Amino acid sequence: MPVTLLALAISAFGIGTTEFIINGLLPELVADFDVSIPVAGLLLSGYAAGAVIGAPLIGAFNLADTLGSLLAGLTIEAGHGYAAPAWRRTGLSCASPRPTPPGPTR
């Protein structure tokens, strides 16, 4: 088996696994965001819809770009998404629909 095919298979497995991990975290989402199970399920549905709709759109809008520039741009954008909650000082969570009281981090 070519090394590139093996790398693609491993990364596809990793990405596919992360899509299902959030389902196992439903009780923690309910407790952390202080919402009902249907509301947390709607959050999961929104996440899935974003993945289903967003991935083909990213590919379609970037057909003319080189693979390296696309990878660099997506990596920078993911970094912004991971760092944004750390930059917020208002006590609001980026994903929470209601303000959370400021306090010590867990």
N, C-alpha and C positions, 0 to 999 in steps of 0.2 A: 504494500500500500504506500503511495507517495506521502511524503511528510506533510505536504500542503493539504492533502485530503484529510489526513489524521487531525491536523490542527483545526480545519474547518469543522470536522465532526465534534471535536471536544468543545469548541466554542459554541456551536449550535446547541449542544447538550447543556452547557452552562447557562446560556441565555434562556432556553426553554424551561430550565429548572427554576430560574428566578421568577418567571411568569406565574408559577404555581405556588411559590412560597408564600406570597401575600395572602392566599386563601387560608392558610393555616394560622395566620396572624389575626384573624377576624375577632376573636375574643379580646386580644390586646388592643386592637383598634377601638372597639366598643368602650373598653375601660379608659384608655388614654384620652379619647376625644369626648367622652361622656355623651355618647349618642346611642340610639337604639340599633339593634342588629339590622333592620331594613335600611337605615341610613348608611351604616358601614358597608352593607352590601351594595348600595348605590355607588359608594366611593370606589369599590372594587370594580363595578361595571364600567365606571368612567375611566378607570385605569386601563381596563382591557380594551375599551373602545378607542382610547388614545393610541394604544399599541397597534391595533388592527388598522386604524385609519392613518396613523402617522408614518408608519414604516414605508408603505408604498408611496406616499406623498413625498417623503424625503428622497426616495430613489428616483421618482419621476422628475422632481424639480432639479435634481443634480446630475442629470445624464451627461451634460456637457463638461462637468468638472472632472478633474483628474481624481483618482482614488485617494491619493495622498492629501490633497487639499480638503476633500470631503471628510476624511478621517480626522484631520487636524481640526477642522471646524466643529465636527460633532463632539470631539474630545473637549474642546474649549467650552462648548455649550453645556456639556454634562458637568464640567467643573463648576461653572456658574450655578447650575442647579443644585449641586451638593453644597456649595459654599453660601448660598443665599440665606438659609436659616441661621447661620452663624453670624451674619452681618446684621440681622434684625435686632433692634434693641427695644422694641415696643412691647415685648411680651406676647406677641401674636405668633402663632405657628403659621408657616406658609400653607399648610394643608388644612388647617382647622377652620371651620366656618365661624367660630366664635372666639373672642379673645380669651387667652389663658392668663391667669395671674402671674406676674413676674415673681420669680423666686429662685432659689438655688437649683442648679441643674442636677439631674439625677445621674 
